[in-house]
């Protein structure tokens, strides 16, 4: 082995603790990159495969009723490869030994099996096509309610109670993310999907020879928009609610949002870790070169070339990079698989296809090694360019003069150890600034990851306490006269009841269009209120339409603009409506009208599709039993259950996320603080030993070492808070979708906890180095040249 190779290994063993601290920071960056891309790639690959194998449709249409004869006309539309008509409805279930009424989406099952959105049978058997009382359940729903093949339950379908027998469990690509009416997250116990033989369900709904739901598969290469426009034209007379593509299909849109969030993390965090790696390697390698000037001069005098010296120090940094990349590969691969499996289980995929692209590993490895090499480049170049005579001579001492800062410090009569701390920071401003920046980034990561609980607290308060103050929401299959509110108020335990009308419309402004749900409300509603993000209670002004700010932004409209609203379903017609007001909201793309305006627009008596009620908890059993007998009830949402499920799911996810980011922030702090303290100890060993010889205690000398790092850590806090707030703002913007928006809320406790973690990690790191200070040999240190 060559002499330089031996030196390389000795240096690496000698400085293993410093290099390990750097490698952990680098490994964290590589791990985050692999974890984010690994999870998103796994979910995307699993979803794509699932969709292809089970022929997930490209277009979905809900309508009132269309004859099957329309299918031949639809099949002739250019670009359509396959069409499948279905009969669907919502039903209220009475499950044995379960008090609460349960809601299910019921879809017809073709005699020969589904051609599109094909089911995967997980348990039991398919029902006989001629059966009138046999059904297949969505597997998570069946498991959550303990309904196994052979079990029976009662369903209220179109006002008739039917006893149904379970024949099996299945999964569908259409219902990966199964969310019920009025819910925010999947609730497998209270909302499910039921597939029933087509003839039996069509007869029950008086849809024999007709359909009210259509799914379409396109030929490869055909655009979806022209087909949607043609479907809308053909099906408009049959009460169509507007064709939608995959991006608006509820299950798929939620999965899109999850994958987008994972990809955002991959682009946001790794650059921070790689940047800190560059700084740490530069700091450590610079000190190594400064301490090894004599060795460098001797190597050159013995004939080693500039290139050999340059490669020696680059290889030393490369070893650090190699260790960091290896750590990142191992940790990132394990984390990405485990978290991808958690996501797959949560989303109820039938399988997980986990395969991180080799390109991701290559990019992560190259970036890691490049960061280490970039950090070492300047120091390695300096070592390579040193002349032998210059290198073997002691470096010129720093030119320390008395400045106005020194005079100011002397005037305020601070202690000598404190004076040494401040002088060191002032005379090495670049290194001090980079140390501050490194620890500020650690604070920023913790702030930007821990702001989610603050934001969710506001969302929960707004959604469940300020806006939706009702205890239950009743959904009906069709619009009903306002008398339905009076009837609902007579149900057992109901204290208050309020109704609202819900309509589907395509809103257009200039060249932009958006499909949205428009709610018609009476002014002064007390249970379901429109509450802005600022906490203001607002009503839709009469004579126009009020839009959420996100919807208005997508349309490019503002207050005073006149938009075109094409209403679909039973309220067909196109109207020009002025935008009367904008409101900031967290969920959905809201649009609102005054009820009197809707009545005048559609020349109708007041109508309701939803009734909100408050309840006496002592009558819950009687209330739930009464729901099971309501003939036109499509479903119900219990707000307390929604809130509990939402908080439980979010809390579990936040715990995992905050734990990961707390570890990452700690690694950054340890890397910066530990290496900073080690370099200080090596540079100032003689100075600190002199203080001991002059009579300073170990505590006073240790204060110089500990005090400088901790002062830099304290100075890093305000900058870290600002960085964290900026990253949180970036994350809220990237997480915004049609489904929800994330408010930017960062409480004082979030800043405080981030600072506490960073300061604690810095203090522990520097204490480890301080122990080395207590053990140094004063005589040996004073004999060294530096």
VENVEN-V69333 format. One record per backbone hydrogen bond with DSSP energy under -0.5 kcal/mol. CO is the residue of the C=O (numbers start at 1). NH is the residue of the N-H. Records with the same first field share a line. If there is no record, write none. Layout:
CO = NH / NH
This chain:
2 = 6
3 = 7
4 = 8
5 = 9
6 = 10
7 = 11
8 = 12
9 = 13
10 = 14
11 = 15
13 = 16
15 = 19
16 = 20
17 = 21
18 = 22
19 = 23
20 = 24
21 = 25
22 = 26
23 = 27
24 = 28
25 = 29
26 = 30
27 = 31
28 = 32
29 = 33
30 = 34
31 = 35
32 = 36
33 = 37
34 = 38
35 = 39
36 = 40
37 = 41
38 = 42
39 = 43
40 = 44
41 = 45
42 = 46
43 = 47
44 = 48
45 = 49
46 = 50
47 = 51
48 = 52
49 = 53
50 = 54
51 = 56
52 = 55
54 = 118
55 = 117
58 = 246
59 = 216
60 = 244
61 = 214
62 = 241
66 = 211
67 = 70
68 = 71
69 = 72 / 73
70 = 74
71 = 75
72 = 76
73 = 76
74 = 77
77 = 80
79 = 219
82 = 217
84 = 215
86 = 212 / 213
87 = 108
89 = 106
91 = 104
92 = 156
93 = 95 / 102
94 = 154
95 = 98
102 = 93
103 = 192
104 = 91 / 106
105 = 194
106 = 89
107 = 196
108 = 110
109 = 198
110 = 113
118 = 173
119 = 121
120 = 122 / 171
123 = 169
128 = 131
133 = 165
134 = 197
135 = 167 / 168
136 = 195
137 = 170
138 = 141 / 142
139 = 143
140 = 144
141 = 145
142 = 147
143 = 146
146 = 148
148 = 151
151 = 166
153 = 164
154 = 94
155 = 157 / 162
156 = 92 / 158
157 = 160
160 = 157
162 = 155 / 164
164 = 153
165 = 135
166 = 150
167 = 125
168 = 137
169 = 122 / 123
170 = 139
171 = 120
172 = 175
173 = 176
176 = 178
177 = 179
178 = 187
180 = 183
187 = 190 / 191
190 = 103
192 = 105
193 = 138
194 = 107
195 = 136
196 = 109
197 = 201
198 = 202
199 = 203
200 = 204
201 = 205
202 = 207 / 208
203 = 206
207 = 210
209 = 68
211 = 66
212 = 63
213 = 86
214 = 61
215 = 84
216 = 58 / 59
217 = 81 / 82
219 = 222
223 = 227
224 = 228
225 = 229
226 = 230
227 = 231
228 = 232
229 = 233
230 = 234
231 = 235
232 = 236
235 = 238 / 240
236 = 239
238 = 64 / 65
240 = 569
244 = 60
245 = 248 / 249
246 = 249
249 = 253
250 = 254
251 = 255
252 = 256
253 = 257
254 = 258
255 = 259
256 = 260
257 = 261
258 = 262
259 = 263
260 = 264
261 = 265
262 = 266
263 = 267
264 = 268
265 = 269 / 270
269 = 272 / 273
270 = 274
271 = 275
272 = 276
273 = 277
274 = 278
275 = 279
276 = 280
277 = 281
278 = 282
279 = 283
280 = 284
281 = 285
282 = 286
283 = 287
284 = 288
285 = 289
286 = 290
287 = 291
288 = 292
290 = 293
292 = 296
293 = 297
294 = 298
295 = 299
296 = 300
297 = 301
298 = 302
299 = 304
300 = 303
305 = 309
306 = 310
307 = 311
308 = 312
309 = 313
310 = 314
311 = 315
312 = 316
313 = 317
314 = 318
315 = 319
316 = 320
317 = 321
318 = 322
319 = 323
320 = 324
321 = 325
322 = 326
323 = 327
324 = 328
325 = 329
326 = 330
327 = 331
328 = 332
329 = 333
330 = 334
331 = 335
332 = 336
333 = 337
334 = 338
335 = 339
336 = 340
337 = 341
338 = 342
339 = 343
340 = 344
341 = 345
342 = 346
343 = 347
344 = 348 / 349
352 = 354
353 = 355
357 = 360 / 361
358 = 362
359 = 363
360 = 364
361 = 365
362 = 366
363 = 367
364 = 368
365 = 369
366 = 370
367 = 371
368 = 372
369 = 373
370 = 374
371 = 375
372 = 376
373 = 377
374 = 378
376 = 380
377 = 381
378 = 382
379 = 383
380 = 384
381 = 385
382 = 386
383 = 386
387 = 391
388 = 392
389 = 393
390 = 393
398 = 400
399 = 401
401 = 403
403 = 407
404 = 408
405 = 409
406 = 410
407 = 411
408 = 412
409 = 414
410 = 413
415 = 419
416 = 420
417 = 421
418 = 422
419 = 423
420 = 424
421 = 425
422 = 426
423 = 427
424 = 428
426 = 429
428 = 432
429 = 433
430 = 434
431 = 435
432 = 436
433 = 437
434 = 438
435 = 439
436 = 440
437 = 441
438 = 442
439 = 443
440 = 444
441 = 445
442 = 446
443 = 447
444 = 448
445 = 449
446 = 450
447 = 451
449 = 452
450 = 454
451 = 455
452 = 456
453 = 457
454 = 458
455 = 459
456 = 460
457 = 461
458 = 462
459 = 463
460 = 464 / 465
461 = 465 / 466
462 = 467
463 = 468
467 = 469 / 529
471 = 639 / 640
472 = 613
473 = 475 / 637
474 = 611
475 = 634 / 635
480 = 608
481 = 484
482 = 485 / 486
483 = 487
484 = 488
485 = 489
486 = 490
487 = 490
488 = 491
491 = 494
493 = 616
496 = 614
498 = 612
500 = 609 / 610
501 = 520
503 = 518
504 = 568
505 = 507 / 516
506 = 566
507 = 514
508 = 564
509 = 512
512 = 509
514 = 507
516 = 505 / 518
517 = 519 / 591
518 = 503
519 = 521 / 593
520 = 501
521 = 595
522 = 525
527 = 469 / 529
529 = 531
530 = 538
532 = 535
536 = 532 / 538
538 = 530
541 = 544
543 = 578
545 = 580 / 581
546 = 592
547 = 583
548 = 552
549 = 553
550 = 554
551 = 555
552 = 556 / 557
558 = 561
561 = 563 / 579
563 = 565 / 577
564 = 508 / 566
565 = 567 / 575
566 = 506
567 = 573
568 = 571
569 = 572
573 = 567
575 = 565 / 577
577 = 563
578 = 545 / 580
579 = 560
581 = 547
583 = 549 / 585
584 = 533
586 = 741
588 = 590
590 = 548
591 = 519
592 = 546
593 = 521
594 = 598
595 = 599
596 = 600
597 = 601
598 = 602
599 = 603 / 604
606 = 482
608 = 480
609 = 476
610 = 500
611 = 474
612 = 498
613 = 471 / 472
614 = 495 / 496
615 = 617
616 = 619
617 = 620
619 = 623
620 = 624
621 = 625
622 = 626
623 = 627
624 = 628
626 = 629
627 = 630
630 = 633
631 = 159
632 = 477
635 = 475
637 = 473 / 639
638 = 642
639 = 643
640 = 644
641 = 645
642 = 646
643 = 647
644 = 648
645 = 649
646 = 650
647 = 651
648 = 652
649 = 653
650 = 654
651 = 655
652 = 656
653 = 657
654 = 658
655 = 659
656 = 660
657 = 661
658 = 662
659 = 663
660 = 664
661 = 665
662 = 666
663 = 667
664 = 668
665 = 669
666 = 670
667 = 671
668 = 672
669 = 673
670 = 674
671 = 675
672 = 676
673 = 677
674 = 678
675 = 679
676 = 680
677 = 681
678 = 682
679 = 683
680 = 684
684 = 688
685 = 689
686 = 690
687 = 691
688 = 692
689 = 693
690 = 694
691 = 696
692 = 695
697 = 701
698 = 702
699 = 703
700 = 704
701 = 704 / 705
702 = 706
703 = 707
704 = 708
705 = 709
706 = 710
707 = 711
708 = 712
709 = 713
710 = 714
711 = 715
712 = 716
713 = 717
714 = 717 / 718
715 = 719
716 = 720
717 = 721
718 = 722
719 = 723
720 = 724
721 = 725
722 = 726
723 = 727
724 = 728
725 = 729
726 = 730
727 = 731
728 = 732
729 = 733
730 = 734
731 = 735
732 = 736 / 742
733 = 736
739 = 588
740 = 737
741 = 743
743 = 745
747 = 750 / 751
748 = 752
749 = 753
750 = 754
751 = 755
752 = 756
753 = 757
754 = 758
755 = 759
756 = 760
757 = 761
758 = 762
759 = 763
760 = 764
761 = 765
762 = 766
763 = 767
764 = 768
765 = 769
766 = 770
767 = 771
768 = 772
769 = 772 / 773
770 = 774
771 = 775
773 = 776
776 = 778
777 = 781
778 = 782
779 = 783
780 = 783 / 784
781 = 784
